[in-house]
Amino acid sequence: MPRLVLASQSPARLATLKSAGVIPEVVVSGVDEDKVLADATERFGELDPADAVLVLAQAKAEEVASRLEDARDNAEAGVSDGDDGSSAEPIENPADVIVVGCDSMLEFDGAVVGKPADAEVARERWRSMRGGKGVLHSGHWVVDLRDNDAGGTGGTLGSTSSTTVWFADIDDDEIDAYIATGEPLHVAGAFTIDGLGGPYVERIEGDHHGVVGLSLPLLRELLAELGVPWRSLRTP
């Protein structure tokens, strides 16, 4: 049975997978997101939000995949963890592993909105978003590390889920109360749909899971392209 490694520290993404019966192992990527986007912009020109999240998802997945492969090579060569300057990984031999990386951004009024820097930024953001709508883009990238005899393809591919979100027209007091919870400071767009921010999302058009940060239907499709049926990942 293939094992899924989630290259993200997002509790919401982890919970989404677990709710669907998939228990991934987590290895957080160490990419510099600003540098990744700057390099991509230099190579390809200005990126639209749907492409930006895909570039970041790819960078995260491939960085973790590279570390796991290095750890496997070191183990085969008899090199102890850290002897070559690398950090130890919390999983065993990745011969049956598929890595998935994700990244999310909110597009609102033509601007890209990530995590707010502080409470005041989150407050002003909500004052501009209330009563309006935005598009939550979530990039997904998968890397197949499985050995050939485990069905590995060596494939690396991805896609973006984009969902339109309509926000409630809430007053300043309600915004302040939501900001005071601290939740908006830790999520793209300064809101959640599956947490305390849920009452302030009036409706969506698209995949609910994509707003959480990991689209289950899209991930299922990507895995199918690697020859991995979703049912093979579910914990009995």
KATA-V789668 format. One record per helix or strand of 3 or more residues. SS is the DSSP state (alpha for helix, beta for strand). FROM is the first residue (numbers start at 1). TO is the last residue. If there is no record, write none. Layout:
# KATA-V789668
SS	FROM	TO
SS	FROM	TO
This chain:
# KATA-V789668
beta	3	6
alpha	11	19
alpha	33	44
alpha	49	77
alpha	94	96
beta	97	108
beta	111	113
alpha	119	129
beta	133	144
alpha	148	150
beta	156	167
alpha	172	180
alpha	183	186
alpha	188	190
alpha	198	200
beta	201	205
alpha	208	212
alpha	216	225
alpha	230	232
